[in-house]
């Protein structure tokens, strides 16, 4: 059998309890719309970038650039209004991560540079 990405999602005839669980998982994944998959990936990207910012968010590393992916995924899965809301959410999460990391004081978080 030729190895393709489609092979990962096709149902194979197997026997046993593991086969039943795997078939149920494949059917569940197929029943979710592409827009819902994009939104789920967006939420996952928000969480990963937020946690990385708290752990490793030093100036110049570009960790916060990962929010762009989350914004694009949310906008692709829905419309422009939700995309704009995703951008505002990313800005709020960035400020929250900076405040929670403890590396910068509140004077930095509330400065004009962050508000841009």
C-alpha positions, 0 to 999 in steps of 0.5 A: 500500500502506498503511504499517503496522508489519506491512509492515516484517515481511512478506516481499516477492517480490524478486529477487537476492542481497539478496532472499535475504538479506532473506528469510532474515533475516525467517524467522530473526526470525519463528522466534525466540519472543517471550520470546527477543526480550524477553530479547534486548532486555533484554540490549541495554538493560542494555548501553546503560544500562551504557555510558551510566552510564560515559560520562554518569552524573552524579547527578541525570540519571536514566540509571540509571532505564534499568535499569527497562526491562531488568528489566521486559523480562526479567520479561515474557519469563520469570517472577518468579524471572528478573525478580528476578535481573534486578533483582540484575543491574541493581544489580551493573551499577550499582555496577560502572559507578560504580566504573569511571567514576572519578567517585566513590571506593570509599567511595561505591560501598561506602556504605550509600546505594548498598546501598539 
